Amino acid sequence: MLHYFLPFDVRIWTVLAVLAGVYLLRPKNRSPFPFVNKHPNDPFGKKASHALQHAAGKIITEGLTRHSGPITIAIPYGVKIVVPASLASWVKSNKDLDHGEVVKEDFLAGYPGFEALTTLLSEDEVLKTMIRTKLSQNPSTIATMNSSLSNGLSDLWGEKDTWHEIDWHKDTTGIIARAASSVFVGPEKANDPEWLELVQTYVVSFFTAVNQLRAYPPWSRSIVQWFLPAPTTCRKLVPRARTIMNEVIIKRQQEAVKVELEGSPGPVYDDALTWSQAANAKAQAGDIQLSLAMAALFTTSEAFRQTLIEIARNQDIIKPLRKEVTEQVTAHGLTISALVNMALLDSVMKEAQRLSIALERIASKDTALPNGQIIPRGSHLMVDSTDLWNPAVYSNPDQFDGYRFLRKREAGDTSSQFVQSSANYNVFGGGRHICPGRFFANNELKLALTHILLKYDIRLSDGCDPKLMKIGFYTMVDPTVQLQVQRRKGVEGEDLLNIEV
């Protein structure tokens, strides 16, 4: 009779084995600090997740006030510990709190198609060193981006001197993609439609893929990623990027051999493709390019869009901005010095970025807070940044004030510039993990905005009132904005942008 019951027994044992595996692989939601968004009769955390998506700032502010110390936020398949803003400096300087591990875990490094993230987090740090030095301290990038921006704006925003609406996402991301690609990939592909579409599609697909995978339990992601559309797109684009970059490298090598045989001077390339080859980077050239695009395009495009919104919404600031950029370019030429001295534009950009919580770490070992409480090893830690909207810190915090950080700068505040971090302003992170590409982003944004201020009038379409989208811990620029532009003709200052590369 045993053979009649064996199949049923096998099925039972299979189910038990699966359930045991799920239990053993469940996230370890351990935290010594009180949870502030758990709900009774919510075993799967659906209510907690919904509340977090729609009111994270309120949950954090009320929780920190109620408990007078660190709190725990339940997130899908995990937890985050939130500490008060007063501990920001301690977090930034603590060597036992790591940022790279946060990126690795939160953005799911290691999946096929996510090679760009793996390259960015590589232990040899070739890419980070290149960003800190070659990108941030290279005056030649200004002339390169200037030429690309001039052509890009003409192509995407047009030359019509009558009001017309641009494609909000395509024609803003496209401007940043062209400027960045001119420095990243060089002249061969900087304006190539296939390459520009590839890197932009990859960046969007990568972040979409991360969100798609986060919806599933961690133990299942290595399986479901093969069936989800965005991860599939990433896997298809990586080999194509490698092929394109390898073709460029081979062509350059052949070109070098030819000019050497002829005894004639060849072209000199000053771009990330050349720099990474010179540094003997282990990663494939295509992976490096996708990594640079992933690090630069999304966040810089969002900053660009939000700054455009605030300038368009506050028309009275356009005239003084035009005056400033004209004076600085006249005095210094189109140089890093000119961009650094655009103090009002810097203030406008920084004010537009009072948006999101950005300072996060993972405890690499059990770590004691200044009061002696222990943060367990492996804990995800986040510094409260709701002071960005706190009237006790920023007067009228919900109102855009383009002069806010200029006044602070003139009063001697040493952390008021766009690229700087402070205890209550951590958009670029802080400490040894502060964003290495912030100076490049600063130059790119100021250069793009200088072109726009001198060449275009901009305004929001009638009835368009952009609202920030607050989703969980983060804030996104309104994707439905309707921005109108018109080309300015025969105006003073535009000729200042006509420099040779």
Number of C-alpha atoms within 10 A of each C-alpha: 5 6 7 8 9 11 11 11 11 11 11 11 12 12 12 12 12 11 12 12 12 15 11 11 13 14 15 12 13 14 18 13 18 16 17 18 21 19 13 8 8 10 10 10 18 14 16 20 18 14 17 21 16 15 14 20 23 13 15 25 15 12 21 20 12 11 12 11 14 25 23 26 25 18 19 17 16 16 19 21 24 22 23 21 19 12 16 24 15 15 23 23 13 14 13 16 26 22 22 17 19 19 17 15 12 13 19 19 20 14 17 15 24 23 22 28 24 19 25 25 19 15 11 12 13 20 22 20 13 18 20 17 13 18 25 19 14 13 14 16 25 20 19 22 23 24 18 25 26 19 17 20 21 14 13 15 22 16 16 14 13 11 16 17 15 18 16 17 14 12 16 19 19 23 24 25 28 25 28 26 28 24 23 26 25 19 16 12 18 19 19 13 9 10 19 17 12 17 23 20 15 28 22 15 20 24 15 16 23 18 15 17 20 16 11 14 16 17 15 12 16 12 9 14 20 14 9 13 13 24 25 17 16 25 19 14 19 21 14 14 22 17 15 15 23 15 12 17 16 11 11 17 11 12 13 17 12 13 13 12 8 10 9 10 9 14 10 8 14 19 20 24 20 17 18 20 14 9 12 9 16 13 18 18 24 23 23 29 23 27 23 26 20 21 17 19 25 18 13 21 21 20 22 25 20 22 22 22 23 21 24 20 17 14 12 10 18 17 10 12 21 20 13 19 27 22 16 19 21 14 12 13 16 22 18 20 14 22 24 16 16 19 24 21 29 24 23 24 26 25 25 21 19 20 23 19 23 18 23 27 27 24 21 18 15 14 18 12 14 9 7 8 12 15 23 17 14 18 24 26 24 24 25 28 28 21 20 21 17 14 11 10 11 13 12 12 16 12 10 16 18 21 18 17 23 22 15 15 17 11 10 10 12 12 15 24 18 23 18 18 19 16 17 21 26 24 22 20 22 23 18 13 17 18 18 19 20 20 18 24 24 19 21 23 23 22 25 20 23 25 21 22 22 24 26 23 18 23 23 20 16 9 7 13 13 17 13 12 14 18 14 16 19 14 15 16 20 18 14 12 19 19 20 21 24 20 20 18 13 9 9 12 19 17 11 14 21 13 12 8 12
